[in-house]
Amino acid sequence: RLQTAIGVSLLLSFGFATPGAHAQPEYQVADLGPPVAFHYDDWNATNAIVEANGLMFFFQNDGSNGRELWRSDGTALGTFMVRDLCPGSCGSRSWFRGPLAAVRDRLFFAANDGVHGLELWVTDGTALGTTLVLDLQPGWESSFPAVLTAASGQLFFTARGANDVVALWRSDGTAKGTYRISPEGVSFVSLTAIHPGPGFLYLCDAGSGAEEGLWRSDGTPGGTTFLAPLRCFDPYIDHSSNAALLPTGDLLVSAAGALGGEELWRSDGTPGGTTLVADLRPGDIGSQPMHFARLGAEVVFTAGNGAGEASLYRSDGTTPGTTAVALRPGASPYPSFGPWAGDGA
């Protein structure tokens, strides 16, 4: 796997999944330049290196070109800046932390070339194949693409359109194939996460007014509808780690309803099928479930017990099937900012 290290070196870690294995060997793939000033991306979970078409993509500042998109195939010769979108030291990656999303063999990302504002771009890993998808806010103004999510061979994201309303969009990487799919006039400015389901998307913190909360979308304006007034839990980390899909396609999510704090909820994509699973800590604060991961037919997660500690839970999506996992005396899950390691099987 590839990872960025302190400074601007790119390291390659390798090893075998051997029981009892310890530290894995690492070697430097490329020296990307001298140390540069700290950037907001450096500690944000959405800045993970993303793989597309066998290449690893990431944003980096080499000390002379500003923060731009880079690629690597794991070799020194194959590690280089894809394109200097904002020529010189300005950098196309501003303070805004829009994520990267791989859709088939291409990568979508948000960037500012200094001419079009912060807009949606797509690349195949080459300079000539790196193009602006669509200037949703013509000129130097920005549409601020966010929550970039791949599903069914398409990209789904939020952006501010010509009417200044933040809406849900989809794109196939072309201007003609990029269009709004949320209802006209409904703001999606607060949308925090998109979770691909079985033939549709679950949308966290979407909509506005009386219809703000959990939505679903089948990728069409008519099929993008409100489910329930739930506020998804926002612990200032990667929002995707606060929900997971059961084998049935139902969503388990950490959310707050009208009567209490953040607890475990389940949705099958219908208003009637969106219900509270377990109230693990009754009251306004709630147990605040997080760090979700699929494990066979169940989902494991951590939740607060009211004593300033976290407990490990497992759930099959039912109230009786949501139980604490017994740990050895004195042990408790560490509330880290990273996801669990697992393959979902």
Residue frames as qw, qx, qy, qz and C-alpha x, y, z in Angstrom:
[[0.000, 0.889, 0.458, 0.000, 0.00, 0.00, 0.00],
 [0.388, 0.433, -0.035, 0.813, 1.10, 3.57, -0.54],
 [0.366, -0.820, -0.396, 0.191, 1.11, 6.18, 2.15],
 [0.242, 0.807, -0.143, 0.518, 2.39, 9.73, 2.58],
 [0.690, -0.283, -0.414, 0.523, 4.98, 10.26, 5.28],
 [0.260, -0.853, -0.126, 0.435, 6.05, 13.27, 7.33],
 [0.153, -0.506, 0.438, 0.727, 7.36, 15.87, 4.93],
 [0.669, 0.531, -0.075, -0.515, 6.88, 15.13, 1.25],
 [0.015, 0.342, -0.917, -0.204, 8.33, 11.67, 0.73],
 [0.838, 0.037, -0.167, -0.518, 6.24, 8.83, -0.65],
 [0.270, -0.384, 0.870, -0.151, 6.71, 5.51, 1.10],
 [0.740, 0.067, -0.530, -0.409, 5.80, 2.03, -0.08],
 [0.493, -0.348, 0.701, -0.380, 4.84, -0.51, 2.58],
 [0.732, 0.175, -0.554, -0.355, 4.68, -4.18, 1.75],
 [0.217, -0.302, 0.858, -0.356, 4.36, -7.45, 3.53],
 [0.428, -0.140, -0.839, -0.306, 2.31, -10.60, 3.93],
 [0.614, -0.446, 0.054, -0.649, -0.79, -11.10, 6.05],
 [0.602, 0.084, -0.769, 0.198, 0.93, -13.61, 8.29],
 [0.646, -0.697, -0.276, -0.143, -0.49, -14.33, 11.75],
 [0.700, -0.593, -0.032, 0.395, 1.67, -12.68, 14.37],
 [0.582, 0.437, 0.112, 0.676, 3.43, -10.48, 11.80],
 [0.334, -0.666, -0.221, 0.629, 4.92, -7.25, 13.12],
 [0.106, 0.772, -0.118, -0.615, 6.20, -4.13, 11.38],
 [0.786, 0.502, 0.327, 0.152, 6.18, -4.26, 7.58],
 [0.535, -0.169, 0.258, 0.786, 9.24, -3.18, 5.57],
 [0.281, 0.907, 0.247, -0.191, 9.02, 0.22, 3.90],
 [0.555, -0.099, 0.290, 0.774, 11.11, 1.98, 1.29],
 [0.136, 0.657, 0.049, -0.740, 11.01, 5.40, -0.28],
 [0.637, 0.535, 0.520, 0.193, 9.46, 5.48, -3.72],
 [0.397, 0.610, 0.170, 0.664, 10.22, 9.12, -4.51],
 [0.293, -0.408, -0.300, 0.811, 11.37, 12.34, -2.87],
 [0.206, 0.768, 0.563, 0.224, 8.61, 14.80, -3.74],
 [0.191, 0.743, -0.013, 0.642, 10.51, 17.89, -2.65],
 [0.196, 0.214, -0.565, 0.772, 11.46, 19.90, 0.45],
 [0.122, -0.495, -0.771, 0.381, 9.15, 20.12, 3.49],
 [0.068, -0.447, -0.316, -0.834, 6.27, 22.56, 3.03],
 [0.298, -0.201, 0.384, -0.851, 3.83, 24.34, 5.32],
 [0.209, 0.208, 0.915, -0.277, 1.16, 22.26, 7.05],
 [0.333, -0.089, -0.464, -0.816, -2.08, 21.94, 5.08],
 [0.654, -0.106, 0.299, -0.687, -5.62, 21.25, 6.26],
 [0.854, 0.202, -0.383, -0.287, -5.60, 18.05, 4.18],
 [0.332, 0.453, -0.784, 0.265, -2.70, 16.62, 6.17],
 [0.143, -0.068, 0.842, -0.516, -4.87, 15.55, 9.09],
 [0.647, 0.167, 0.126, -0.733, -8.24, 15.18, 7.40],
 [0.607, -0.015, 0.793, -0.042, -9.56, 11.68, 6.85],
 [0.687, 0.638, 0.279, -0.206, -10.97, 12.54, 3.39],
 [0.241, 0.827, -0.454, -0.230, -7.46, 13.04, 1.99],
 [0.783, -0.191, 0.586, 0.085, -6.75, 9.33, 1.68],
 [0.023, 0.402, -0.717, -0.569, -4.76, 8.12, -1.30],
 [0.757, 0.334, 0.326, -0.457, -7.22, 6.77, -3.87],
 [0.381, -0.161, 0.810, 0.416, -6.60, 4.00, -6.41],
 [0.645, 0.598, 0.174, -0.443, -7.93, 4.25, -9.96],
 [0.799, 0.576, -0.163, -0.056, -6.94, 2.08, -12.93],
 [0.910, -0.009, -0.161, 0.383, -3.96, 0.61, -11.06],
 [0.353, 0.457, -0.209, 0.789, -2.55, 4.02, -10.09],
 [0.397, -0.602, -0.530, 0.446, -2.52, 5.78, -6.73],
 [0.144, 0.679, 0.186, 0.695, -3.64, 9.43, -6.73],
 [0.472, -0.634, -0.403, 0.462, -3.06, 12.04, -4.04],
 [0.138, 0.950, 0.041, 0.279, -2.61, 15.80, -3.58],
 [0.751, -0.361, -0.056, 0.551, 0.86, 17.06, -2.73],
 [0.108, 0.988, -0.108, -0.028, 2.97, 20.24, -2.65],
 [0.884, 0.133, -0.051, 0.446, 6.49, 19.72, -4.00],
 [0.467, -0.572, -0.061, 0.671, 7.61, 23.16, -2.82],
 [0.154, -0.236, 0.366, 0.887, 7.42, 24.88, -6.20],
 [0.161, -0.224, -0.692, -0.667, 4.12, 24.03, -7.91],
 [0.512, -0.197, 0.214, -0.808, 1.72, 24.40, -5.01],
 [0.490, -0.001, 0.824, -0.283, -0.65, 21.61, -3.93],
 [0.554, 0.347, -0.433, -0.621, -1.55, 19.65, -7.06],
 [0.948, 0.007, 0.181, -0.261, -2.74, 16.18, -8.05],
 [0.012, 0.579, -0.804, -0.135, -0.02, 13.52, -8.23],
 [0.953, 0.079, -0.104, -0.273, 0.02, 9.88, -9.32],
 [0.154, -0.589, 0.793, -0.018, 2.22, 6.89, -8.60],
 [0.883, 0.123, -0.376, -0.253, 2.56, 3.34, -9.85],
 [0.869, -0.480, 0.102, 0.067, 4.93, 2.50, -6.98],
 [0.779, 0.105, 0.097, 0.610, 8.11, 3.39, -8.85],
 [0.267, -0.557, -0.006, 0.787, 10.22, 6.57, -8.86],
 [0.082, -0.030, 0.553, 0.829, 9.77, 7.09, -12.62],
 [0.194, -0.481, -0.754, -0.404, 6.06, 6.46, -12.35],
 [0.289, -0.703, -0.501, 0.412, 5.55, 9.03, -9.57],
 [0.246, 0.074, 0.176, 0.950, 4.88, 12.54, -10.85],
 [0.261, 0.422, 0.312, -0.810, 2.46, 15.47, -10.87],
 [0.496, 0.483, 0.714, 0.111, -0.44, 14.77, -13.22],
 [0.286, 0.652, 0.322, 0.625, -0.92, 18.39, -14.32],
 [0.239, -0.218, -0.314, 0.893, -0.12, 21.82, -12.92],
 [0.070, 0.710, 0.672, 0.197, -3.70, 23.07, -13.03],
 [0.119, -0.987, -0.093, 0.053, -2.91, 26.37, -11.31],
 [0.734, 0.454, -0.175, 0.474, 0.46, 27.25, -12.88],
 [0.119, 0.631, -0.405, 0.651, 3.23, 28.28, -10.51],
 [0.180, 0.096, -0.802, 0.561, 3.06, 28.16, -6.75],
 [0.496, -0.217, 0.059, -0.839, -0.69, 28.85, -6.33],
 [0.095, 0.006, 0.978, -0.184, -1.84, 25.20, -6.25],
 [0.429, -0.222, -0.535, -0.693, -5.23, 23.96, -7.41],
 [0.564, -0.427, -0.699, 0.102, -6.02, 22.36, -4.04],
 [0.110, -0.607, 0.159, -0.771, -7.24, 25.20, -1.82],
 [0.254, -0.248, 0.680, -0.641, -8.52, 25.09, 1.76],
 [0.804, 0.035, 0.031, -0.592, -11.59, 23.21, 0.59],
 [0.298, -0.374, 0.877, -0.043, -11.24, 19.50, 1.33],
 [0.832, 0.264, -0.051, -0.484, -13.38, 17.81, -1.32],
 [0.708, -0.281, 0.642, 0.080, -12.44, 14.14, -1.57],
 [0.206, 0.385, -0.737, -0.515, -11.28, 12.08, -4.52],
 [0.776, 0.141, 0.482, -0.381, -13.51, 9.44, -6.09],
 [0.077, -0.274, 0.844, 0.454, -12.54, 6.66, -8.49],
 [0.736, 0.372, 0.291, -0.484, -15.18, 5.74, -11.06],
 [0.922, 0.366, 0.090, 0.087, -14.09, 2.78, -13.16],
 [0.786, 0.075, 0.039, 0.612, -10.74, 3.78, -14.72],
 [0.194, 0.642, 0.032, 0.741, -10.96, 7.52, -14.05],
 [0.387, -0.365, -0.539, 0.653, -10.58, 9.79, -11.04],
 [0.061, -0.825, -0.326, -0.458, -12.89, 12.70, -10.17],
 [0.499, -0.332, -0.366, 0.712, -11.68, 15.54, -7.96],
 [0.005, 0.963, 0.269, -0.016, -12.39, 19.15, -7.04],
 [0.611, -0.146, 0.097, 0.772, -9.78, 21.71, -8.10],
 [0.115, 0.940, 0.155, -0.282, -9.33, 25.42, -8.80],
 [0.734, 0.260, 0.234, 0.582, -7.23, 26.29, -11.86],
 [0.266, -0.399, -0.053, 0.876, -7.31, 30.01, -11.05],
 [0.123, -0.014, -0.465, -0.877, -9.73, 30.69, -13.92],
 [0.480, -0.314, -0.647, -0.502, -12.91, 28.68, -13.32],
 [0.547, -0.489, 0.326, -0.597, -13.02, 28.64, -9.53],
 [0.282, -0.223, 0.915, -0.184, -13.31, 25.39, -7.57],
 [0.753, 0.247, -0.160, -0.589, -15.08, 22.98, -9.95],
 [0.888, -0.075, 0.449, -0.073, -15.29, 19.28, -10.84],
 [0.284, 0.658, -0.632, -0.296, -12.43, 17.74, -12.81],
 [0.968, 0.003, 0.233, -0.095, -11.73, 14.25, -14.13],
 [0.091, 0.726, -0.653, -0.195, -8.49, 12.51, -15.10],
 [0.976, 0.138, -0.157, -0.069, -7.26, 9.27, -16.62],
 [0.791, -0.463, 0.160, 0.366, -3.84, 9.84, -15.05],
 [0.583, 0.213, 0.275, 0.734, -2.35, 11.83, -17.94],
 [0.083, -0.376, -0.085, 0.919, -2.00, 15.59, -18.41],
 [0.221, -0.006, -0.531, -0.818, -3.97, 15.57, -21.67],
 [0.423, -0.366, -0.793, -0.240, -6.62, 13.39, -20.08],
 [0.235, -0.426, -0.577, 0.656, -7.17, 15.79, -17.18],
 [0.015, -0.388, -0.423, -0.819, -10.14, 18.01, -18.01],
 [0.280, 0.058, 0.390, -0.875, -12.78, 20.24, -16.47],
 [0.169, 0.358, 0.917, 0.037, -16.08, 18.34, -16.43],
 [0.001, -0.747, -0.515, -0.421, -18.43, 21.33, -16.27],
 [0.169, 0.119, -0.283, 0.937, -18.16, 24.92, -15.03],
 [0.193, -0.615, -0.764, 0.011, -21.32, 24.92, -12.89],
 [0.144, -0.886, -0.197, 0.394, -20.63, 28.47, -11.69],
 [0.660, 0.602, 0.147, 0.424, -19.35, 30.15, -14.87],
 [0.141, 0.860, -0.223, 0.436, -16.24, 32.26, -14.53],
 [0.265, 0.436, -0.678, 0.529, -14.08, 32.60, -11.44],
 [0.627, -0.354, 0.311, -0.620, -16.89, 31.75, -8.98],
 [0.079, 0.235, -0.966, 0.070, -16.94, 28.25, -7.47],
 [0.728, -0.232, -0.390, -0.514, -19.57, 25.53, -7.30],
 [0.307, -0.492, 0.697, -0.422, -17.67, 23.81, -4.42],
 [0.798, 0.023, -0.542, -0.262, -18.14, 20.13, -5.41],
 [0.280, -0.447, 0.706, -0.473, -18.33, 17.99, -2.27],
 [0.717, -0.056, 0.607, -0.338, -19.18, 14.50, -0.99],
 [0.506, 0.463, -0.594, -0.420, -17.85, 12.91, -4.21],
 [0.630, -0.130, 0.723, -0.253, -19.15, 9.32, -4.24],
 [0.277, 0.256, -0.781, -0.497, -18.93, 6.56, -6.86],
 [0.555, 0.152, 0.723, -0.383, -21.95, 4.33, -7.46],
 [0.698, 0.490, 0.518, -0.066, -23.12, 2.28, -10.45],
 [0.617, 0.234, 0.378, 0.649, -20.36, 3.61, -12.69],
 [0.082, 0.823, 0.228, 0.514, -21.35, 7.23, -12.08],
 [0.319, 0.035, -0.441, 0.838, -20.23, 10.04, -9.80],
 [0.296, -0.796, -0.483, -0.210, -22.67, 11.59, -7.32],
 [0.424, -0.057, -0.283, 0.858, -21.84, 14.84, -5.54],
 [0.035, -0.872, -0.428, 0.234, -23.22, 18.12, -4.22],
 [0.407, 0.047, 0.189, 0.892, -22.48, 21.47, -5.84],
 [0.128, 0.656, 0.295, -0.683, -23.80, 25.01, -6.09],
 [0.479, 0.450, 0.622, 0.425, -25.47, 25.55, -9.43],
 [0.193, 0.356, 0.249, 0.880, -26.31, 28.65, -11.46],
 [0.388, -0.705, -0.349, -0.480, -29.27, 29.41, -9.20],
 [0.012, -0.568, 0.555, -0.608, -26.95, 29.40, -6.14],
 [0.844, -0.310, 0.172, -0.403, -28.83, 26.43, -4.61],
 [0.086, -0.446, 0.891, -0.002, -26.63, 23.54, -3.46],
 [0.866, 0.135, -0.032, -0.480, -28.08, 20.46, -5.14],
 [0.701, -0.211, 0.673, 0.109, -27.32, 16.77, -5.68],
 [0.499, 0.652, -0.378, -0.427, -25.74, 16.03, -9.05],
 [0.869, -0.052, 0.470, 0.146, -24.60, 13.03, -11.05],
 [0.266, 0.796, -0.407, -0.361, -21.94, 12.82, -13.74],
 [0.961, 0.157, 0.186, 0.128, -20.48, 10.39, -16.24],
 [0.597, -0.351, 0.269, 0.669, -17.45, 12.63, -16.72],
 [0.271, 0.348, 0.472, 0.763, -18.89, 14.68, -19.59],
 [0.133, 0.062, 0.153, -0.977, -20.60, 18.07, -19.57],
 [0.550, -0.113, -0.457, -0.689, -23.71, 16.62, -21.24],
 [0.688, -0.232, -0.687, -0.027, -23.85, 13.75, -18.76],
 [0.277, -0.106, -0.568, 0.768, -23.63, 16.00, -15.69],
 [0.310, -0.484, -0.347, -0.741, -27.00, 17.10, -14.32],
 [0.297, -0.264, 0.528, -0.751, -28.96, 17.83, -11.15],
 [0.434, -0.196, -0.855, -0.205, -31.02, 15.02, -9.62],
 [0.101, -0.335, -0.693, 0.630, -32.39, 16.64, -6.45],
 [0.124, 0.772, 0.622, 0.036, -35.80, 18.36, -6.48],
 [0.255, 0.589, 0.131, 0.756, -35.88, 21.91, -7.79],
 [0.243, -0.736, 0.041, -0.630, -35.40, 24.53, -5.09],
 [0.847, -0.528, -0.062, -0.023, -34.49, 22.06, -2.31],
 [0.097, 0.824, -0.529, 0.180, -31.09, 22.79, -0.73],
 [0.963, -0.101, -0.213, 0.134, -28.63, 19.96, -0.10],
 [0.180, 0.809, -0.387, 0.404, -26.02, 22.25, 1.43],
 [0.507, -0.587, 0.526, -0.350, -25.83, 20.20, 4.65],
 [0.976, 0.115, -0.146, -0.114, -25.45, 16.76, 3.02],
 [0.359, -0.738, 0.571, -0.027, -22.59, 14.95, 4.80],
 [0.305, -0.275, 0.898, 0.156, -22.47, 11.45, 3.30],
 [0.742, 0.279, -0.270, -0.547, -23.76, 9.34, 0.42],
 [0.452, -0.257, 0.849, -0.094, -24.08, 5.61, 1.05],
 [0.465, 0.202, -0.648, -0.568, -24.67, 3.42, -2.06],
 [0.629, -0.027, 0.637, -0.445, -27.49, 0.95, -1.45],
 [0.441, 0.142, 0.856, 0.228, -29.15, -1.77, -3.56],
 [0.261, 0.556, 0.628, 0.478, -30.13, 0.23, -6.64],
 [0.082, -0.913, -0.200, -0.346, -30.34, 3.55, -4.85],
 [0.383, 0.342, -0.426, 0.745, -28.41, 5.91, -2.58],
 [0.455, -0.733, -0.459, 0.212, -28.93, 6.77, 1.07],
 [0.273, 0.612, -0.049, 0.740, -28.30, 10.49, 1.68],
 [0.497, -0.480, -0.516, 0.505, -27.35, 11.78, 5.13],
 [0.165, -0.609, -0.207, 0.748, -28.42, 15.27, 6.26],
 [0.187, 0.223, 0.581, 0.761, -29.99, 16.10, 2.91],
 [0.106, -0.715, -0.614, -0.316, -32.85, 18.42, 2.08],
 [0.103, 0.171, -0.253, 0.947, -33.99, 21.47, 3.98],
 [0.478, -0.265, 0.012, -0.837, -36.78, 22.77, 6.18],
 [0.787, -0.169, 0.338, -0.487, -39.41, 20.22, 7.21],
 [0.972, 0.232, -0.009, -0.022, -37.81, 17.65, 4.89],
 [0.194, 0.748, -0.605, 0.195, -34.26, 17.82, 6.21],
 [0.723, -0.379, 0.540, -0.206, -32.73, 14.50, 7.24],
 [0.438, -0.163, 0.844, 0.262, -32.32, 11.07, 5.65],
 [0.621, 0.527, -0.106, -0.571, -33.19, 10.85, 1.93],
 [0.684, -0.009, 0.682, 0.260, -32.87, 8.28, -0.80],
 [0.382, 0.676, -0.247, -0.580, -32.22, 8.63, -4.53],
 [0.844, 0.189, 0.488, 0.120, -32.40, 6.30, -7.49],
 [0.453, -0.152, 0.422, 0.770, -30.38, 8.77, -9.56],
 [0.081, 0.527, 0.554, 0.639, -33.36, 10.66, -10.98],
 [0.127, -0.255, 0.189, -0.940, -35.09, 13.87, -9.86],
 [0.695, -0.296, -0.239, -0.610, -38.39, 12.05, -9.36],
 [0.874, -0.183, -0.445, 0.068, -36.74, 9.28, -7.40],
 [0.369, 0.207, -0.481, 0.768, -34.90, 11.54, -4.94],
 [0.500, -0.623, -0.356, -0.485, -37.18, 11.65, -1.91],
 [0.220, -0.546, 0.513, -0.625, -37.31, 12.32, 1.82],
 [0.591, -0.112, -0.798, 0.025, -37.35, 9.38, 4.27],
 [0.594, -0.644, -0.454, 0.160, -37.17, 10.63, 7.85],
 [0.029, -0.928, 0.143, -0.344, -36.12, 13.68, 9.94],
 [0.882, -0.358, -0.025, 0.305, -32.87, 12.12, 11.15],
 [0.093, 0.928, -0.358, 0.040, -29.64, 14.02, 11.80],
 [0.914, 0.154, -0.287, 0.244, -26.66, 11.79, 11.06],
 [0.656, -0.685, 0.027, 0.317, -23.93, 11.83, 13.69],
 [0.494, 0.785, -0.155, 0.339, -21.07, 14.21, 12.88],
 [0.752, -0.593, 0.008, 0.287, -17.96, 13.44, 15.00],
 [0.086, 0.915, -0.328, -0.220, -15.68, 15.54, 12.77],
 [0.398, -0.340, 0.793, 0.312, -14.17, 12.48, 11.12],
 [0.153, 0.073, -0.780, -0.603, -14.87, 10.55, 7.93],
 [0.611, 0.020, 0.211, -0.763, -18.68, 10.49, 7.77],
 [0.730, 0.177, -0.557, -0.354, -18.70, 7.21, 5.86],
 [0.336, 0.153, -0.869, 0.329, -17.49, 5.38, 8.98],
 [0.291, 0.025, 0.570, -0.768, -20.72, 6.15, 10.84],
 [0.788, 0.255, 0.128, -0.545, -22.90, 3.87, 8.74],
 [0.100, -0.281, 0.917, 0.264, -22.75, 0.46, 7.08],
 [0.700, 0.097, -0.321, -0.631, -24.97, -1.75, 4.93],
 [0.678, -0.145, 0.679, -0.239, -26.36, -5.07, 6.09],
 [0.261, -0.049, 0.870, 0.415, -26.37, -7.99, 3.61],
 [0.292, 0.638, 0.707, -0.089, -30.03, -7.13, 2.93],
 [0.284, 0.489, 0.288, 0.773, -29.03, -3.68, 1.68],
 [0.350, -0.875, -0.319, -0.095, -30.57, -1.97, 4.69],
 [0.312, 0.608, -0.314, 0.659, -28.57, 0.88, 6.17],
 [0.620, -0.612, -0.379, 0.312, -27.44, 0.96, 9.79],
 [0.301, 0.606, -0.038, 0.736, -26.56, 4.54, 10.71],
 [0.357, -0.374, -0.497, 0.697, -25.73, 6.65, 13.73],
 [0.039, -0.467, -0.326, -0.821, -28.36, 9.36, 13.85],
 [0.031, 0.213, 0.595, -0.774, -30.53, 11.47, 16.13],
 [0.075, -0.574, -0.724, -0.375, -34.29, 11.60, 15.91],
 [0.190, -0.678, -0.120, -0.699, -36.67, 14.15, 17.38],
 [0.723, -0.629, -0.141, -0.248, -36.78, 12.54, 20.84],
 [0.797, -0.538, 0.166, 0.221, -33.15, 11.90, 21.75],
 [0.140, -0.759, 0.522, 0.362, -29.43, 11.88, 20.98],
 [0.500, 0.492, -0.633, -0.326, -27.49, 9.88, 18.41],
 [0.695, -0.162, 0.665, -0.220, -28.38, 6.19, 18.45],
 [0.199, -0.119, 0.880, 0.416, -28.49, 3.21, 16.08],
 [0.608, 0.442, 0.183, -0.634, -31.10, 3.49, 13.30],
 [0.422, 0.033, 0.836, 0.349, -32.02, 1.23, 10.38],
 [0.483, 0.546, 0.022, -0.684, -33.53, 2.07, 6.99],
 [0.614, 0.177, 0.730, 0.241, -34.63, -0.06, 4.05],
 [0.157, 0.031, 0.453, 0.877, -35.07, 3.01, 1.86],
 [0.240, -0.598, -0.598, -0.477, -38.73, 3.62, 2.74],
 [0.235, -0.546, 0.238, -0.768, -40.23, 6.01, 5.31],
 [0.844, -0.372, -0.023, -0.386, -42.02, 3.16, 7.10],
 [0.950, -0.006, -0.206, 0.235, -38.88, 1.05, 7.15],
 [0.335, 0.525, -0.367, 0.691, -36.74, 3.72, 8.81],
 [0.699, -0.642, -0.227, -0.220, -36.78, 2.93, 12.52],
 [0.214, -0.730, 0.568, -0.315, -34.75, 3.14, 15.74],
 [0.740, 0.121, -0.660, 0.030, -32.89, -0.13, 16.38],
 [0.687, -0.383, -0.496, 0.368, -31.58, 0.40, 19.89],
 [0.144, -0.895, 0.083, -0.414, -31.50, 3.25, 22.39],
 [0.773, 0.037, -0.482, 0.412, -28.22, 2.29, 24.05],
 [0.322, -0.189, -0.407, 0.834, -27.97, 5.44, 26.16],
 [0.013, -0.789, -0.589, -0.172, -31.36, 7.16, 26.62],
 [0.267, -0.760, -0.162, 0.570, -31.31, 10.94, 26.74],
 [0.332, 0.915, -0.008, -0.231, -30.21, 13.98, 24.77],
 [0.136, -0.705, 0.635, 0.285, -26.57, 12.92, 24.34],
 [0.921, 0.294, -0.113, -0.229, -27.12, 9.36, 23.18],
 [0.856, -0.303, 0.336, 0.249, -24.52, 6.62, 22.80],
 [0.229, 0.839, -0.348, -0.350, -23.11, 8.19, 19.59],
 [0.892, 0.044, 0.415, 0.176, -22.31, 4.99, 17.63],
 [0.308, 0.844, -0.357, -0.258, -19.33, 5.28, 15.26],
 [0.063, -0.518, 0.837, 0.167, -16.57, 3.31, 13.49],
 [0.858, 0.193, 0.286, -0.381, -19.01, 0.99, 11.70],
 [0.136, 0.458, -0.813, -0.333, -17.73, -2.05, 9.79],
 [0.883, 0.065, -0.202, -0.418, -19.40, -5.08, 8.19],
 [0.134, -0.397, 0.899, -0.128, -18.50, -8.42, 9.71],
 [0.080, 0.193, 0.974, 0.091, -20.35, -11.25, 8.00],
 [0.138, -0.617, -0.675, -0.380, -24.09, -10.75, 8.43],
 [0.382, -0.801, -0.366, 0.279, -23.59, -8.18, 11.18],
 [0.269, 0.783, -0.106, 0.550, -22.14, -4.72, 11.72],
 [0.642, -0.403, -0.372, 0.536, -19.68, -3.92, 14.52],
 [0.095, 0.770, 0.039, 0.630, -19.35, -0.43, 15.98],
 [0.354, -0.097, -0.578, 0.729, -18.38, 1.47, 19.09],
 [0.287, -0.730, -0.358, -0.506, -20.79, 3.38, 21.33],
 [0.010, 0.450, -0.494, 0.744, -20.50, 5.39, 24.53],
 [0.495, -0.351, -0.790, 0.087, -21.65, 3.90, 27.81],
 [0.334, -0.853, -0.222, -0.334, -22.15, 7.18, 29.69],
 [0.715, -0.644, 0.032, 0.269, -19.03, 6.77, 31.83],
 [0.037, 0.876, -0.386, -0.288, -16.65, 8.44, 29.41],
 [0.354, -0.312, 0.842, 0.261, -15.70, 5.11, 27.83],
 [0.611, 0.311, -0.405, -0.604, -16.56, 3.34, 24.60],
 [0.671, -0.073, 0.721, -0.156, -17.92, -0.19, 24.31],
 [0.116, 0.223, -0.790, -0.559, -17.83, -2.53, 21.33],
 [0.652, 0.255, 0.464, -0.542, -21.19, -3.66, 19.91],
 [0.068, -0.021, 0.859, 0.506, -22.47, -5.94, 17.19],
 [0.507, 0.364, 0.363, -0.692, -25.83, -5.75, 15.44],
 [0.294, 0.193, 0.854, 0.384, -27.82, -7.69, 12.88],
 [0.139, -0.235, -0.350, -0.896, -30.22, -4.77, 12.51],
 [0.554, -0.556, -0.544, -0.299, -32.71, -5.93, 15.14],
 [0.374, -0.743, 0.261, -0.491, -33.15, -4.80, 18.73],
 [0.906, -0.370, 0.199, -0.052, -32.55, -8.28, 20.24],
 [0.892, 0.237, 0.060, 0.380, -29.60, -8.77, 17.90],
 [0.235, 0.786, -0.224, 0.526, -27.80, -5.62, 19.03],
 [0.820, -0.550, -0.122, 0.101, -25.52, -6.62, 21.88],
 [0.144, -0.879, 0.454, 0.006, -22.25, -5.63, 23.54],
 [0.824, 0.326, -0.440, 0.147, -19.15, -7.65, 22.66],
 [0.754, -0.649, 0.049, 0.089, -17.43, -9.05, 25.72],
 [0.470, 0.697, -0.422, 0.341, -13.82, -7.94, 26.10],
 [0.676, -0.110, -0.563, 0.462, -11.25, -8.95, 28.66],
 [0.396, -0.811, -0.346, 0.255, -11.43, -7.05, 31.99],
 [0.320, -0.687, 0.092, 0.646, -10.20, -3.47, 31.69],
 [0.327, 0.022, 0.605, 0.726, -10.19, -3.50, 27.88],
 [0.360, 0.741, 0.391, -0.411, -12.18, -1.08, 25.73],
 [0.640, 0.529, 0.341, 0.441, -12.03, -0.09, 22.05],
 [0.356, -0.365, 0.028, 0.860, -9.69, 2.82, 21.40],
 [0.349, 0.822, 0.388, -0.228, -11.62, 5.80, 19.92],
 [0.428, -0.239, 0.428, 0.759, -9.24, 6.37, 17.03],
 [0.372, 0.622, -0.023, -0.688, -9.94, 8.42, 13.91],
 [0.187, 0.338, -0.795, -0.467, -9.36, 5.52, 11.55],
 [0.821, 0.001, -0.207, -0.532, -11.61, 2.74, 10.24],
 [0.804, -0.266, 0.525, -0.087, -11.61, -0.87, 11.33],
 [0.135, 0.445, -0.795, -0.389, -9.53, -3.29, 9.29],
 [0.584, 0.164, 0.760, -0.234, -11.77, -5.85, 7.62],
 [0.028, -0.064, 0.730, 0.680, -13.04, -7.15, 4.30],
 [0.547, 0.050, 0.014, -0.836, -16.76, -7.13, 5.09],
 [0.585, 0.044, -0.759, -0.281, -17.03, -10.90, 4.67]]
